[in-house]
Every structure is written in structure tokens, then in C-alpha cells.
Amino acid sequence: MILVKTPAGHQALKDRSVPMTPRQRSAFILFDGKRTVDEVLANGMGIVREDIDHMFALGLLEPAEGSAPAEAVKLVTPAAPAAGASGRSKQQRYKDAYPIAIQLTGGLGLMGFRLNLQVEGATSYEDLLALAPKIRAAVGPEKAAALDKALND
């Protein structure tokens, strides 16, 4: 399936009115009506189908002329496999966990400076999940409970 930016998508790209991670923004730029969804996913930018589904659901992307509308319905799935028992997507888990991780590592002062930089550089759920054990070791299991809940609930 080939997707293109909608007028709202072009506006969001121009004025940055829709928050996107750097990876999502780079991938969003690639939707030019020439590349398929699979080509964008395989481009090595670290985005997942869930990111594309989210942009599609926000009305930033639409099927290119000539793409079957039925394919668009298949693209946005209400129960994505990445969603856990709570039904939250990986992207939502990232959005919930990121501020908690920043607060925890920021509270470590100079001792946690490097860890805080790693958290600030985390641009996906997988990145934060990989840093969670380091954060837990630095702040203790009691303080890390909120982060664990945001990442895994």
C-alpha cells in the first residue's frame, strides 16, 4: 500500500503541531506517494507499523490515489498485537513512561547525569524498556515501580 500526506499532514509537517519523535518525523517525510508502507518500514529508521497506524488515525496520511480503501482499513487495527492487557499501544506506553524516567533520573543529580542523557535520547518504547533495569538499579525498586507500571501495564 502506498500512502501520501493529507493536507493536514503537510500542515503538521510545516508547523510541527503534531508531536512526533525524530524517527517518526523522518519516516513521515518518506510518505511521498512513491514508497510503499513496507519500504518505509524497511528503511531502517526504527519505526513500526504502529507508528504509521497512529499517523493514519490522526488523519496525517491517506491512501494514494489508486490504492484500495479496504487496504486502509486493514492498516489501522483496533487491537494491535503490541498492545498489552490494558490495551495501550507501545507508543502510548512510551509517552506515559518517558516523563517518569526523566523525573527519576533527573533526581539522581550528577551521579545519574549519564543515565539521564540516555533516557533523553530514548525515542521509542523499546529504548526505554532497555534502560529500565539501569534506572531500577539506580533509584531502587520502590521508586521504579511507577516506571515499571507505565512500561508494562
N, C-alpha and C positions, 0 to 999 in steps of 0.2 A: 504494500500500500504506500502511496506517495501522499504526503501531507504538505500543506502550504500554510503560511501565516495568514491569519484573518486580518482585517483592518484593525481590530482591537489588539491583535498580536504585534502588528507593526508599531502601533502607538505605545504599547508596553515596552517594546524594544527601545524605542526612541527615548521615552521619558522615565524608564525604569520604575514604572508604577506597580508592577507585579514583582515581588521579591523572588529572585532565583539565585541559586548557587552559581559560582563561576562555570562549573561544568554544565549545568542546565542551560545557562545562557549561551555558551558556546555551541551546544547541541541545537538549541533553538534556532540559532543563526543558520544552521545547515539545512533547515527545512525550507528549501527554495523551490520546491516543485519538481526537482530533478532527482533527488535521492529518495530511496525507499526508507521506511522505518527501520528495516533490518540493516541497511547500510549505515544509518546514523548510529544505531546501537553498536554496530561492529567497529565504529570509528575509533574506539579506544579512549573515549572521554570519560568513561566511568559512570555513565548514566544507565538507568534501567528502564524497562518498559513502563514501570510505574510513574516515572518522571514524565514520560511522554503522555501517558493517560491523564496525568494531572493537568498538563498544558492543554490537552484536548478538552478536558472537562471545564476548564476555565474559559474556553472559547478563544484561545490564542492560536489554535491550529484547526484546520479543517481538511477534509479530503480534497485532493487536487481534482480538477475537472476531469471526468472520465473514470475516477475511482468509484467503485460501487459503494453506495451509502451503507449497505449491510456490513461492509468491512469496518466501517467506522464504529458501528455498534459493538462489534467484536473487540475493537481496540480498548474501549473503556469497559472494564469488567467490574461490577459492583463488589464482588468478593475476590479480591486479588489474592494469589497464593502467599504473598508476602505479609498479609495481614494476620495477626495472631488472634487469640481468643477474644480480645477486646475489640477487634475489628479495625484497629488503627493501622494505617499503612506505614511502611518504613520511613517515608518522608515525614509523616506526622510524628512518628516516634523521635526522629532526628530533631524536628522543631521543638518538641517537648523537652528532650534531654539536653540539647545544646546549652540553653541558659543555665541549667542546673550544673552542668560540667564546668562552665565558665565560672560560676559562683564558687564552686568547691575548690577549683584550682587557683582561682584568684585570691582566695582566703589563705592560701599557703604561704603567701609572701615570697621572699626571694628564693626560698627553698623550692617552691613549686613553679618558678618562673618558666623553666623549660617545658614542664608538663602543660602549663597554661598556653604556651605558644603552640604546642602540638594540638591541643583542643581547638584553639582558634583556627588552626589550619585544617581541621577536620571538616570535610564538605559533604559527608554522607553518613547515613546510619551505620554502615559497615566500619567507617573510620572511627566513629565514637565507640562502637561496640568493641573494637580492638584496643582502645585506650582505657576502657572501663576497669580492667584489672589493675592498671597502674594507678588510676585515680583512687580505687578502693584501697590499695595498699598505702597510699599517701594520706588519705583522710580517715580511714577506718571504716569498718562495715556499717556502723550505725549511721554515719553521715552519708555514706554512699547508697543507702537504701533508697532514697528518692531518685537517684540516678538509675539504679537498677530497675526500679518500678517504671520509670519513663521509657527505658530501653526495652524492657521485656514484658510488660503487662499488656 
